[in-house]
Amino acid sequence: MNYNNAEFYTSYGSFKQIPKSERTEIAFSGRSNVGKSSLINKIFNRKSLARVSAVPGKTATINFYSLENLYFVDLPGYGYAKVAKSDKERWAGLIEGYLHDDRELALVFQLIDFRHPPTSDDVMMVNFLIDSGIPFVVILTKADKLSKKQREERRASLLNELPCAEDITIIEFSAQTGEGRDEIRAIIEEIAADDGSEENEE
């Protein structure tokens, strides 16, 4: 899989605009400023495929990126307080509408800031994914900001902070050092390969 060939496909500001699934999708979910754009850029070896904003809550659309037989879907960041209630409701409608829709959704990468306990919104999202039976992997972002001791402490705490933590695939990631990128790419390539083999069977 040549990650350099990834392209921005399109974006939608309301759920009603989103057409039905036409290929397998992998989604990225997380609170505002957790590092979704940085993760996407690191996966695809690009500096600005996804726009990195210094202003939390800036991604107010669902953004679709295209690579080979997959769409990568960047969901709006949730949980940013300094946003108008109408915007929050629209974003919630986008996220919930997308996740509740009958889509070809193979996996959600759920991003959580490694430095801090998961927020109530993070826990709610993990519970939602579990209850909905949507496959997901937790990505702990900004791993380079913690010392070895701090990481060990956070890992131990997460067992009590995250629902079903022992059963969840968790990857520690740093956009700065690239730690975790190969593991994430391996998961993506497995999904792409499965999708390709299913098409061949048809």
C-alpha positions in Angstrom: 0.0 0.0 0.0 1.5 3.3 -1.1 0.5 5.8 1.6 1.8 8.7 -0.4 -1.1 8.2 -2.8 -3.7 9.2 -0.2 -5.8 12.1 -1.3 -8.4 14.4 0.3 -11.7 13.3 -1.2 -14.5 15.5 0.2 -16.0 16.9 3.4 -19.6 17.2 4.7 -21.0 19.7 7.2 -24.2 17.8 7.9 -25.1 14.2 8.0 -27.8 14.5 5.4 -25.2 15.4 2.8 -23.2 12.1 3.2 -24.0 9.6 0.5 -24.3 5.9 1.2 -21.1 3.8 1.7 -19.5 2.7 -1.6 -16.3 1.2 -0.1 -14.8 0.1 3.2 -14.3 2.9 5.7 -11.9 3.4 8.6 -12.9 6.3 11.0 -10.9 8.4 13.4 -12.6 9.6 16.5 -11.5 11.7 19.5 -11.9 14.9 21.5 -10.9 18.3 20.1 -7.1 18.8 19.9 -6.3 15.1 20.7 -4.1 14.9 17.6 -6.3 13.3 14.9 -4.9 15.5 12.0 -1.4 14.9 13.2 -2.0 11.1 13.3 -3.5 11.1 9.8 -0.6 13.1 8.4 1.9 10.7 10.0 0.2 7.6 8.7 0.2 9.0 5.2 3.7 10.5 5.3 2.3 14.0 4.6 2.7 17.3 6.3 -0.6 18.8 5.5 -3.0 16.2 4.1 -5.2 16.8 7.1 -5.1 20.4 8.4 -3.6 20.7 11.9 -5.3 23.5 13.8 -3.9 25.4 16.7 -7.5 26.2 17.6 -9.4 23.3 19.3 -12.8 22.5 17.9 -11.8 23.7 14.4 -12.7 20.6 12.5 -16.5 21.1 12.1 -16.9 18.7 9.2 -16.6 15.0 8.5 -13.6 14.8 6.1 -13.1 11.8 3.8 -9.7 10.8 2.5 -9.2 8.2 -0.3 -6.5 5.5 -0.7 -6.9 2.5 -3.0 -10.0 0.6 -1.9 -10.5 2.5 1.4 -12.0 5.7 2.7 -10.5 7.2 5.8 -13.0 9.3 7.7 -12.0 12.1 10.1 -14.9 12.7 12.5 -15.3 16.2 14.1 -13.5 16.5 17.5 -15.9 16.4 20.4 -15.9 17.9 23.9 -14.6 21.4 23.3 -16.4 23.7 25.7 -15.9 27.1 23.9 -18.3 26.3 21.1 -21.8 27.5 20.5 -24.5 25.0 21.6 -25.9 24.9 18.0 -22.4 23.9 16.7 -22.1 21.2 19.4 -25.5 19.8 18.4 -24.6 19.8 14.7 -21.3 18.1 15.4 -23.0 15.5 17.6 -25.5 14.9 14.9 -22.6 14.4 12.4 -20.8 11.9 14.6 -23.9 10.0 15.8 -25.5 10.0 12.4 -22.3 8.6 10.8 -21.8 5.9 13.5 -25.4 4.9 13.5 -25.7 4.7 9.7 -25.5 1.4 7.9 -22.0 2.0 6.5 -19.1 -0.2 5.4 -17.3 0.7 8.6 -14.5 -1.7 9.3 -12.8 0.0 12.2 -12.7 3.1 14.4 -9.4 4.4 15.7 -10.5 6.0 19.0 -7.9 8.6 20.0 -7.2 9.4 23.7 -4.6 11.8 25.1 -2.1 9.5 26.9 -1.1 12.2 29.3 -4.5 12.5 31.0 -7.3 10.2 32.2 -10.0 9.6 29.5 -12.6 12.4 29.6 -16.3 11.5 30.3 -16.8 11.9 26.5 -14.0 9.5 25.8 -15.5 6.9 28.1 -19.0 7.5 26.6 -17.5 6.9 23.0 -15.8 3.7 24.1 -19.0 2.4 25.7 -21.0 3.4 22.6 -18.5 1.5 20.3 -18.7 -1.6 22.6 -22.5 -1.5 22.8 -22.8 -0.9 19.0 -20.5 -3.8 18.2 -18.3 -1.5 16.1 -14.7 -2.8 16.0 -12.2 -0.2 17.4 -8.6 0.3 18.5 -7.6 2.9 21.1 -4.7 5.1 20.1 -3.0 6.9 23.0 -1.6 10.1 21.5 1.3 12.4 22.5 3.2 9.4 24.0 6.5 11.3 23.6 5.4 13.8 26.2 5.6 11.3 29.0 8.6 9.8 30.8 8.9 6.0 31.1 7.7 6.1 34.7 4.7 8.3 33.7 3.8 5.9 30.9 3.8 3.0 33.3 1.5 4.9 35.7 -0.9 5.9 33.0 -1.0 2.3 31.6 -1.9 1.0 35.1 -4.6 3.7 35.6 -6.2 3.1 32.2 -7.1 -0.4 33.3 -9.6 1.2 35.8 -10.4 4.2 33.7 -11.4 2.6 30.4 -14.3 0.1 30.1 -13.1 -3.4 29.2 -9.5 -2.0 29.0 -8.0 -5.5 29.2 -9.8 -6.6 26.1 -9.1 -3.5 23.9 -6.2 -3.3 21.5 -4.3 -0.2 22.6 -1.5 1.5 20.7 0.8 4.2 22.1 1.5 6.8 19.4 3.6 9.9 18.8 3.3 12.1 15.8 6.7 13.5 16.7 8.7 10.3 16.8 6.5 8.0 14.6 6.1 5.5 17.5 3.1 3.3 16.9 2.7 4.2 13.2 3.8 0.8 11.9 1.3 -1.0 14.2 -1.5 1.3 12.9 -0.4 0.7 9.3 -0.4 -3.0 9.8 -4.0 -2.9 11.0 -5.0 -0.7 8.0 -3.2 -3.1 5.5 -5.0 -6.1 7.1 -8.4 -4.4 6.5 -7.4 -3.5 2.9 -6.3 -7.1 2.2 -9.5 -8.6 3.7 -11.6 -6.1 1.6 -9.7 -7.1 -1.5 -10.1 -10.8 -0.9 -13.9 -10.4 -0.4 -14.2 -8.6 -3.7 -12.3 -11.4 -5.4 -14.7 -13.9 -4.0 -17.6 -12.1 -5.5 
